[in-house]
Amino acid sequence: MTLSVREGPSDVSHIGQAQNGDLVQFIRDMMHRRRRLPSQLATDLGVSHPTVFRWLSGEDLPSPSSCLRLAEYTGVPAERVLAMAGHLPAVSQSAPAEWPEFREYAHRKYPEMLDDDLIDVVEELIDRRRHRIQTG
């Protein structure tokens, strides 16, 4: 699938406030679920810490290439992340539900069998594998 997106400097004025707020909340929620600090997210995505800070404050938007990295990192469809950043038209609300983060899934599926320490170990293994795949 080929996506056609606007490249160029980020400009918050070209999107509606609701979309910008959605993007900020999306990034904050993802960081909370993955227990990542802004500096850690910056490292994970290959951007600077000030860049992530500007995203979180709503001062700036991720570029299309950063949106694609965010989509790959989170497992959310690229079209949805690009739409939240205003690089594509809004995605319809009838889109399929996202997969929950592993921690949330594990707590639902195995509430009595997996404690937070074991989930931390599994998440670390998943992150290592994801990093190994990304760096080839």
C-alpha positions as CSV (number, residue, x, y, z in Angstrom):
1,M,0.0,0.0,0.0
2,T,1.3,3.5,-0.9
3,L,0.4,6.4,1.3
4,S,0.4,10.0,0.0
5,V,1.3,12.4,2.7
6,R,2.3,16.1,3.0
7,E,6.0,16.4,3.7
8,G,7.5,19.6,5.0
9,P,7.8,21.5,8.2
10,S,5.2,20.7,10.9
11,D,2.5,23.3,11.3
12,V,0.0,22.9,14.1
13,S,-2.4,25.4,12.4
14,H,-3.3,23.0,9.6
15,I,-5.2,20.6,11.9
16,G,-8.1,21.0,14.2
17,Q,-7.5,21.3,17.9
18,A,-9.4,18.0,18.6
19,Q,-7.0,16.1,16.3
20,N,-3.9,17.7,17.9
21,G,-5.3,16.8,21.3
22,D,-6.0,13.3,20.2
23,L,-2.4,12.9,19.0
24,V,-1.0,14.3,22.3
25,Q,-3.3,12.0,24.3
26,F,-2.4,9.0,22.1
27,I,1.4,9.6,22.7
28,R,0.8,10.1,26.5
29,D,-1.3,6.9,26.8
30,M,1.2,4.9,24.8
31,M,4.1,6.2,27.0
32,H,2.1,5.3,30.1
33,R,1.2,1.8,28.9
34,R,4.8,1.1,27.9
35,R,6.2,2.9,31.0
36,R,8.4,5.1,28.9
37,L,9.8,8.5,29.7
38,P,9.9,11.2,26.9
39,S,13.7,10.7,26.7
40,Q,13.3,6.9,26.3
41,L,10.6,7.4,23.6
42,A,12.8,9.8,21.8
43,T,15.6,7.2,21.8
44,D,13.2,4.4,20.7
45,L,12.0,6.5,17.7
46,G,15.3,8.0,16.8
47,V,14.3,11.6,17.5
48,S,15.5,14.2,20.0
49,H,14.1,14.6,23.5
50,P,13.1,18.2,22.7
51,T,11.1,16.9,19.7
52,V,9.1,14.6,21.8
53,F,8.6,17.4,24.4
54,R,7.2,19.6,21.6
55,W,4.8,16.8,20.5
56,L,3.6,16.4,24.1
57,S,3.1,20.1,24.6
58,G,1.2,20.4,21.3
59,E,3.7,22.9,20.0
60,D,4.7,20.7,17.1
61,L,3.5,17.6,15.2
62,P,5.5,14.5,14.2
63,S,6.6,14.6,10.6
64,P,5.1,12.0,8.3
65,S,8.3,9.8,8.7
66,S,8.0,10.1,12.5
67,C,4.3,9.2,12.3
68,L,5.3,6.1,10.4
69,R,7.8,5.2,13.1
70,L,5.2,5.9,15.8
71,A,2.8,3.6,14.0
72,E,5.3,0.8,13.7
73,Y,6.3,1.3,17.3
74,T,2.8,1.2,18.6
75,G,1.2,-1.3,16.2
76,V,-1.5,1.3,15.3
77,P,-2.3,1.6,11.6
78,A,-0.1,4.3,9.9
79,E,-3.2,5.9,8.4
80,R,-4.6,6.6,11.9
81,V,-1.4,8.2,13.2
82,L,-0.9,10.2,10.1
83,A,-4.5,11.4,10.3
84,M,-4.1,12.4,14.0
85,A,-1.1,14.5,12.9
86,G,-3.1,16.1,10.0
87,H,-1.1,14.5,7.2
88,L,-4.1,12.5,6.0
89,P,-7.8,13.1,6.2
90,A,-9.4,11.8,9.4
91,V,-9.9,8.1,9.6
92,S,-13.5,7.0,10.1
93,Q,-14.6,6.0,13.6
94,S,-15.6,2.6,12.3
95,A,-12.0,1.5,12.2
96,P,-11.3,-1.8,14.0
97,A,-10.3,-1.6,17.7
98,E,-6.6,-1.6,18.6
99,W,-4.9,-4.4,20.2
100,P,-4.3,-3.8,23.9
101,E,-0.8,-3.4,25.2
102,F,0.7,-6.7,26.4
103,R,0.4,-5.7,30.1
104,E,-3.3,-4.9,29.8
105,Y,-3.9,-8.1,27.8
106,A,-2.0,-10.2,30.3
107,H,-3.9,-8.8,33.3
108,R,-7.2,-9.6,31.5
109,K,-6.3,-13.0,30.2
110,Y,-4.3,-14.3,33.2
111,P,-5.4,-12.2,36.2
112,E,-4.2,-14.7,38.8
113,M,-1.3,-16.3,37.0
114,L,1.0,-13.3,35.9
115,D,2.3,-10.8,38.4
116,D,3.8,-7.4,37.4
117,D,7.4,-8.7,37.7
118,L,6.8,-11.5,35.2
119,I,5.0,-9.2,32.9
120,D,7.9,-6.8,33.1
121,V,10.3,-9.6,32.0
122,V,8.0,-10.5,29.0
123,E,7.7,-6.8,28.0
124,E,11.5,-6.5,28.1
125,L,11.9,-9.5,25.9
126,I,9.4,-8.1,23.5
127,D,11.2,-4.7,23.4
128,R,14.5,-6.5,22.8
129,R,13.1,-8.5,19.9
130,R,11.4,-5.4,18.4
131,H,14.7,-3.5,18.7
132,R,16.7,-6.4,17.1
133,I,14.2,-6.5,14.2
134,Q,14.4,-2.7,13.7
135,T,18.1,-2.6,13.7
136,G,18.5,-5.7,11.6
